[in-house]
Amino acid sequence: MADRACAPCDSNIQVLEHERVKALMCELQTDWMLSDDSASITRRYSFKGFARSVYLSNLCVWLADQEGHHPDIAFGWGYCQVTLTTHDINGLSENDFIWAAKLDKLTWHT
């Protein structure tokens, strides 16, 4: 999945069905969590200190710019949390999983 590119959002994009979401979750690192309403996925990274949290946030911004995707990023001392949803449809699309897989590939050693 990390080798695919996020597709531009258009009127044809639809919220993924729960069974497809469950299947795609299996392709990501196990730290990704599905929200109770199945509308987003979140991964929280823990670090000792502040700098690595900022570095990961910056990596997320770079990846978002490359893919035209817009994650929600929160960070502070010792953590960076990334939440993905496709805002245009208020739910998950394949783009969210493509972006998450790309981040997994870039952060495999964290």
Secondary structure per residue as TSV (DSSP state, phi and psi in degrees):
chain	resnum	aa	ss	phi	psi
A	1	M	-	360.0	-31.2
A	2	A	T	-66.1	-17.5
A	3	D	T	-86.5	-6.9
A	4	R	S	-88.2	161.6
A	5	A	-	-107.7	146.6
A	6	C	-	-64.3	136.2
A	7	A	-	-88.0	145.2
A	8	P	-	-59.8	140.1
A	9	C	-	-73.5	135.9
A	10	D	-	-144.6	-174.1
A	11	S	T	-68.7	-11.9
A	12	N	T	-87.0	-14.8
A	13	I	-	-72.4	135.2
A	14	Q	-	-129.0	157.5
A	15	V	-	-64.1	135.3
A	16	L	-	-69.6	144.6
A	17	E	-	-73.1	154.4
A	18	H	H	-56.8	-40.1
A	19	E	H	-63.4	-39.4
A	20	R	H	-68.2	-38.8
A	21	V	H	-60.4	-46.3
A	22	K	H	-60.4	-41.2
A	23	A	H	-65.0	-42.8
A	24	L	H	-70.0	-31.6
A	25	M	H	-59.7	-33.1
A	26	C	T	-67.7	-17.4
A	27	E	T	-89.3	-7.3
A	28	L	S	-101.1	166.9
A	29	Q	-	-57.3	149.0
A	30	T	T	-69.6	-10.2
A	31	D	T	-75.0	-14.8
A	32	W	-	-71.3	135.0
A	33	M	E	-117.7	137.2
A	34	L	E	-89.1	134.0
A	35	S	-	-66.5	159.2
A	36	D	T	-58.8	-33.2
A	37	D	T	-91.9	5.2
A	38	S	S	59.2	26.5
A	39	A	S	-99.5	-9.5
A	40	S	-	-155.7	162.1
A	41	I	E	-125.2	146.9
A	42	T	E	-137.0	141.7
A	43	R	E	-131.4	132.3
A	44	R	E	-112.0	127.3
A	45	Y	E	-104.5	140.5
A	46	S	E	-115.9	140.0
A	47	F	-	-138.0	163.9
A	48	K	S	-97.3	104.3
A	49	G	S	110.5	-172.8
A	50	F	S	-103.6	-38.5
A	51	A	H	-58.2	-45.6
A	52	R	H	-65.6	-30.5
A	53	S	H	-63.8	-42.9
A	54	V	H	-66.6	-43.0
A	55	Y	H	-58.8	-44.4
A	56	L	H	-66.7	-39.1
A	57	S	H	-59.0	-44.4
A	58	N	H	-64.7	-38.0
A	59	L	H	-62.2	-41.3
A	60	C	H	-63.0	-40.2
A	61	V	H	-64.4	-43.4
A	62	W	H	-60.7	-48.2
A	63	L	H	-63.4	-39.4
A	64	A	H	-61.2	-42.2
A	65	D	H	-64.8	-40.5
A	66	Q	H	-65.0	-37.8
A	67	E	H	-99.3	-8.1
A	68	G	T	66.7	31.6
A	69	H	-	-115.4	158.5
A	70	H	-	-130.7	81.4
A	71	P	-	-72.9	158.3
A	72	D	E	-93.9	127.0
A	73	I	E	-123.6	128.8
A	74	A	E	-126.8	137.8
A	75	F	E	-149.7	159.9
A	76	G	E	-169.2	-166.5
A	77	W	T	-60.6	116.5
A	78	G	T	86.7	3.0
A	79	Y	E	-154.3	155.9
A	80	C	E	-142.7	127.6
A	81	Q	E	-120.4	130.3
A	82	V	E	-118.3	128.3
A	83	T	E	-122.2	133.0
A	84	L	E	-119.2	135.6
A	85	T	-	-159.0	157.0
A	86	T	B	-94.0	103.9
A	87	H	T	-58.6	-35.7
A	88	D	T	-61.3	-26.6
A	89	I	T	-116.9	1.3
A	90	N	T	54.6	43.4
A	91	G	B	-173.9	-171.5
A	92	L	-	-89.7	138.6
A	93	S	-	-125.1	173.0
A	94	E	H	-61.1	-29.5
A	95	N	H	-55.8	-38.1
A	96	D	H	-62.6	-39.7
A	97	F	H	-76.1	-34.0
A	98	I	H	-62.8	-47.3
A	99	W	H	-63.5	-43.2
A	100	A	H	-61.7	-41.4
A	101	A	H	-64.3	-38.4
A	102	K	H	-64.6	-42.8
A	103	L	H	-64.5	-41.2
A	104	D	H	-56.6	-43.6
A	105	K	H	-64.5	-38.9
A	106	L	H	-74.9	-22.9
A	107	T	T	-117.9	25.6
A	108	W	T	-57.3	-23.3
A	109	H	T	-97.3	-0.7
A	110	T	-	-80.3	360.0
